[in-house]
Amino acid sequence: MKSSNTTMPLLDNEHVKELLSIMETNHVPTVKDLLAVLTQVSAMERQLDAAVTELAALRQELNAAREQTHPIKTKLQNTGATLGKNVTVMRDKLGTVKQNVIDGCKNAMEAFRVKGISALDNISRFFKVRPLLNVIRDELNEGINVSRSAISKIETVSAEYHEAGRHIKNMGRTLMGKETVANAKPLGKLAKSLEAPFKAELSCLFVMRKSVRKAIIRLAALEQAAQRKPSVRKSIKTLEKQITTEQKSVPTSEKSRPVFHEAR
């Protein structure tokens, strides 16, 4: 059962809002990249809900097709189950992404309260979501390939079915001395009804994959920002070390030489 934290929209979570507010108030430059990541995760939620709706429509069409005679039925027997498995994995991983983000916001705020704003310099270290996003992306790729394959099978089998029907019809017309039919019928009503939900599902998966890719890119930007911009404390230590080194390099005679001031 999902917790209340993961059922509500991510950007409405109190911990998420608190961290973003602190970063904006203190003009932390990486707040834009973090907000972009969170926005894409929220978009993925909506897109996954749409994919679930289309999957239900797809299953309904497949169940209806069982009552009708068409060779495409056997070709699509396991397709709906495969897509259902993809969606289940994605929903589980996305829920974990949300929880990890919320936990990351909590940890970031705790660090901020102890160490101050410098604790948010490397904000990406609080969010362990890249592997999960990669899994979701891979599942989306598989779902896209499955949907494409199903659409191709529907069109191919339907074309073969109607072409075979054309040949049989032409045999009868030839025996009766009638002119043969040159072209087979276009995609039939049943084939179109089966194809439509697969196309809708494919569209949802494409949009969601785009959001995942954007989230990964903005997450990478967060990580790179941390590498480019060291913390204030580290900068101070580096500067102190540099000053100490420079002082050691000054000859003793220079250190002890009296300073004469110009007479006025």
C-alpha positions as CSV (number, residue, x, y, z in Angstrom):
1,M,0.0,0.0,0.0
2,K,1.3,3.4,-0.9
3,S,2.0,6.0,1.8
4,S,0.3,9.4,1.7
5,N,3.7,10.9,0.8
6,T,3.7,9.1,-2.6
7,T,0.0,9.4,-3.4
8,M,-0.1,13.2,-3.4
9,P,1.6,15.2,-6.2
10,L,5.3,15.5,-5.6
11,L,5.4,19.3,-5.7
12,D,2.7,19.5,-3.1
13,N,4.8,17.6,-0.5
14,E,5.7,19.7,2.5
15,H,9.4,18.7,2.6
16,V,9.8,19.4,-1.1
17,K,8.2,22.8,-0.8
18,E,10.3,23.7,2.2
19,L,13.6,22.8,0.5
20,L,12.7,24.7,-2.7
21,S,11.7,27.7,-0.6
22,I,15.0,27.7,1.3
23,M,17.0,27.4,-1.9
24,E,15.1,30.2,-3.6
25,T,15.3,32.5,-0.6
26,N,19.1,32.0,-0.4
27,H,19.5,32.3,-4.2
28,V,21.1,28.8,-4.6
29,P,21.7,28.6,-8.4
30,T,21.0,24.8,-8.6
31,V,17.4,25.3,-7.5
32,K,16.3,25.7,-11.2
33,D,17.8,22.3,-12.1
34,L,16.3,20.6,-9.0
35,L,12.9,22.1,-9.7
36,A,13.2,20.9,-13.3
37,V,13.9,17.3,-12.1
38,L,10.9,17.4,-9.8
39,T,8.7,18.9,-12.5
40,Q,9.6,16.0,-14.9
41,V,8.9,13.4,-12.2
42,S,5.5,15.0,-11.7
43,A,4.9,14.9,-15.4
44,M,5.8,11.2,-15.5
45,E,3.1,10.5,-12.9
46,R,0.4,12.0,-15.0
47,Q,1.7,10.3,-18.2
48,L,1.8,6.9,-16.4
49,D,-1.8,7.4,-15.3
50,A,-2.7,8.1,-19.0
51,A,-0.8,4.9,-20.1
52,V,-2.7,2.9,-17.5
53,T,-6.0,4.2,-18.9
54,E,-5.0,3.4,-22.5
55,L,-3.9,-0.1,-21.3
56,A,-7.3,-0.7,-19.9
57,A,-8.9,0.3,-23.3
58,L,-6.4,-2.0,-25.1
59,R,-7.4,-5.0,-22.9
60,Q,-11.0,-4.3,-23.5
61,E,-10.4,-4.4,-27.3
62,L,-8.5,-7.6,-27.0
63,N,-11.3,-9.2,-25.0
64,A,-13.8,-8.1,-27.5
65,A,-11.7,-9.5,-30.3
66,R,-12.0,-13.0,-28.7
67,E,-15.7,-13.0,-29.7
68,Q,-14.9,-12.4,-33.3
69,T,-13.1,-14.4,-36.0
70,H,-9.8,-12.7,-37.0
71,P,-6.3,-14.2,-37.4
72,I,-4.7,-11.2,-35.6
73,K,-6.1,-12.5,-32.2
74,T,-3.4,-15.2,-31.9
75,K,-0.7,-12.7,-32.7
76,L,-1.7,-10.3,-29.9
77,Q,-2.4,-12.9,-27.2
78,N,0.5,-12.0,-24.9
79,T,1.0,-8.4,-25.9
80,G,-1.4,-6.9,-23.4
81,A,0.2,-8.9,-20.6
82,T,3.7,-7.8,-21.5
83,L,2.6,-4.1,-21.5
84,G,0.8,-4.6,-18.3
85,K,4.0,-5.9,-16.7
86,N,6.0,-2.9,-18.0
87,V,3.4,-0.5,-16.5
88,T,3.5,-2.3,-13.2
89,V,7.3,-2.1,-13.0
90,M,7.3,1.6,-14.0
91,R,4.6,2.4,-11.4
92,D,6.6,0.6,-8.6
93,K,9.9,2.4,-9.6
94,L,8.3,5.8,-9.9
95,G,6.8,5.4,-6.5
96,T,10.3,4.6,-5.2
97,V,11.7,7.7,-7.0
98,K,9.1,9.9,-5.3
99,Q,9.9,8.5,-1.9
100,N,13.6,8.9,-2.5
101,V,13.1,12.5,-3.5
102,I,11.0,13.2,-0.4
103,D,13.7,11.5,1.8
104,G,16.4,13.5,0.0
105,C,14.6,16.8,0.7
106,K,14.3,15.8,4.4
107,N,18.0,15.0,4.6
108,A,19.0,18.2,2.8
109,M,17.0,20.3,5.3
110,E,18.5,18.5,8.2
111,A,22.0,19.2,6.8
112,F,21.0,22.8,6.2
113,R,19.9,23.3,9.8
114,V,23.2,21.9,11.1
115,K,25.7,23.4,8.6
116,G,23.9,26.3,7.0
117,I,23.4,27.1,3.4
118,S,26.8,25.6,2.4
119,A,25.3,22.2,3.0
120,L,23.2,22.7,-0.1
121,D,26.1,23.3,-2.4
122,N,26.2,19.7,-3.5
123,I,22.4,19.1,-3.5
124,S,22.6,16.2,-5.9
125,R,24.1,13.9,-3.2
126,F,20.8,13.8,-1.4
127,F,18.9,12.3,-4.3
128,K,19.6,8.7,-5.2
129,V,17.3,8.4,-8.2
130,R,19.4,8.0,-11.3
131,P,19.4,4.2,-11.3
132,L,15.6,4.1,-10.9
133,L,15.1,6.6,-13.7
134,N,17.4,4.4,-15.9
135,V,15.2,1.3,-15.1
136,I,12.0,3.3,-16.0
137,R,13.6,4.4,-19.2
138,D,14.5,0.8,-20.1
139,E,10.9,-0.4,-19.4
140,L,9.6,2.4,-21.5
141,N,11.9,1.4,-24.4
142,E,10.6,-2.2,-24.1
143,G,7.0,-1.0,-24.0
144,I,7.5,1.1,-27.1
145,N,9.1,-1.8,-29.0
146,V,6.2,-4.1,-27.9
147,S,3.6,-1.6,-29.1
148,R,5.3,-0.9,-32.4
149,S,5.6,-4.6,-33.0
150,A,1.9,-5.1,-32.2
151,I,0.9,-2.4,-34.6
152,S,3.1,-3.8,-37.3
153,K,1.6,-7.3,-36.8
154,I,-1.9,-5.9,-37.0
155,E,-1.2,-4.2,-40.3
156,T,0.7,-7.1,-41.8
157,V,-1.7,-9.8,-40.8
158,S,-4.7,-7.7,-41.8
159,A,-3.1,-7.0,-45.2
160,E,-2.4,-10.7,-45.7
161,Y,-5.9,-11.6,-44.6
162,H,-7.5,-9.2,-47.1
163,E,-5.1,-10.1,-49.9
164,A,-6.0,-13.8,-49.4
165,G,-9.7,-12.8,-49.5
166,R,-9.1,-10.9,-52.8
167,H,-7.5,-14.0,-54.4
168,I,-10.3,-16.2,-53.4
169,K,-12.9,-13.7,-54.6
170,N,-11.0,-13.3,-57.9
171,M,-11.1,-17.0,-58.4
172,G,-14.8,-17.0,-58.3
173,R,-15.1,-13.9,-60.5
174,T,-12.8,-15.5,-63.1
175,L,-14.9,-18.7,-63.2
176,M,-18.0,-16.5,-63.7
177,G,-16.2,-14.5,-66.4
178,K,-16.1,-11.3,-64.4
179,E,-13.3,-8.7,-64.1
180,T,-11.0,-9.4,-61.2
181,V,-10.5,-7.0,-58.3
182,A,-7.1,-5.3,-58.5
183,N,-6.7,-4.1,-54.9
184,A,-7.4,-5.7,-51.6
185,K,-9.6,-4.0,-49.0
186,P,-8.0,-1.5,-46.7
187,L,-7.5,-2.1,-43.0
188,G,-10.7,-3.7,-41.7
189,K,-12.8,-2.4,-38.8
190,L,-11.6,-4.9,-36.3
191,A,-8.0,-4.3,-37.2
192,K,-8.5,-0.6,-36.8
193,S,-10.2,-1.0,-33.4
194,L,-7.3,-3.2,-32.2
195,E,-4.7,-0.8,-33.6
196,A,-6.1,2.4,-32.1
197,P,-5.4,1.5,-28.4
198,F,-1.9,0.4,-29.2
199,K,-1.2,3.7,-31.0
200,A,-2.6,5.6,-28.0
201,E,-0.5,3.5,-25.6
202,L,2.6,4.1,-27.8
203,S,1.9,7.9,-27.7
204,C,1.8,7.9,-23.9
205,L,5.0,5.9,-23.6
206,F,6.8,8.2,-26.0
207,V,5.8,11.3,-24.0
208,M,6.8,9.7,-20.7
209,R,10.2,8.6,-22.1
210,K,10.8,12.2,-23.1
211,S,10.1,13.3,-19.5
212,V,12.5,10.6,-18.1
213,R,15.2,11.8,-20.5
214,K,14.7,15.4,-19.4
215,A,14.9,14.4,-15.7
216,I,18.1,12.5,-16.3
217,I,19.7,15.5,-18.1
218,R,18.7,18.0,-15.4
219,L,19.9,15.5,-12.7
220,A,23.3,15.4,-14.5
221,A,23.4,19.2,-14.5
222,L,23.0,19.1,-10.8
223,E,25.8,16.7,-10.4
224,Q,28.1,18.7,-12.7
225,A,27.3,21.9,-10.8
226,A,28.5,20.3,-7.7
227,Q,31.8,19.4,-9.4
228,R,32.3,22.9,-10.8
229,K,31.4,24.7,-7.6
230,P,33.2,23.5,-4.4
231,S,31.7,24.4,-1.0
232,V,32.6,27.6,0.7
233,R,34.4,25.7,3.5
234,K,36.6,23.9,1.0
235,S,37.4,27.1,-0.8
236,I,38.5,28.7,2.5
237,K,40.7,25.8,3.4
238,T,42.3,25.9,0.0
239,L,43.0,29.6,0.3
240,E,44.5,29.2,3.8
241,K,46.8,26.4,2.5
242,Q,47.9,28.6,-0.3
243,I,48.7,31.6,2.0
244,T,50.6,29.3,4.4
245,T,52.7,28.0,1.4
246,E,53.4,31.5,0.2
247,Q,54.5,32.5,3.7
248,K,56.9,29.6,4.0
249,S,58.5,30.5,0.6
250,V,59.4,34.0,1.8
251,P,63.1,34.2,2.9
252,T,63.8,34.8,6.6
253,S,65.7,37.9,5.8
254,E,62.6,39.4,4.1
255,K,60.4,38.6,7.1
256,S,62.8,40.2,9.6
257,R,63.8,43.2,7.5
258,P,62.6,46.4,9.3
259,V,60.0,48.6,7.5
260,F,61.1,52.2,6.9
261,H,58.4,54.8,6.3
262,E,59.0,57.7,4.1
263,A,59.6,60.9,6.0
264,R,56.9,63.5,5.5
